[in-house]
Amino acid sequence: MGSASSMLTQYDIEEVQEHCNNLFSQQEIVSLYQRFCQLDRSAKGFISADEFMSVPEFAMNPLSQRLLKMVDGLNFKDFVAFLSAFSTKASAYHKIELIFKVYDSDRNGKVSFKDMLEVLNDLSGSFMSDEQREEVLGQVLEEAGYSKDSYLTLDDFIKVLGQSDLKMDVEVPVD
């Protein structure tokens, strides 16, 4: 089968680089491809949910089940596009868009109070009661000019989170 990098042509690398808005260098793309091949144990050209769960950092993430809905079945190009939101070069918009998708688990383009409560529950676990979560989330929404009955769109998320300095950076080790 050869080494993972021998399967990527220069054209493939450039195509993937363009697909992820040049947020990764060619060397980083080769490293990501090698990691992708390690995860794709069945060598089918995509990574299954079970294969993603073999990454300890992913499996330990309190949002792993939500993230699995986004990553199950990704081919290499889409795998890199997904990871590009974690690049230090990614825009705030790109990062907020990913956060929005985590909250919008039913993919209807809107995030409800219930959706936000579910994420907060995933993040806080038993450290907060349901009542505390509802109170905190209600207060946060109110301070941002929304109510519990509001449905937030991606534009709303951008308005609320766009002012913050999001830290979602991951370094790609280059061999």
Protein Blocks (a to p, Z undefined) as FASTA:
>chain_A
ZZfklmpcfklmmmmmmmnoopacfklmmmmmmmmmmmmmnonopacfklmmmpmklmmp
mklmmmmmmmgopafklmmmmmmmmpmkbcfklmmmmmmmmmmmnonopacfklmmmmmm
mmnmmmbcfklmmmmmmmmmmmnopafkbccdfklmmmmmmmpccdfddcdddZZ
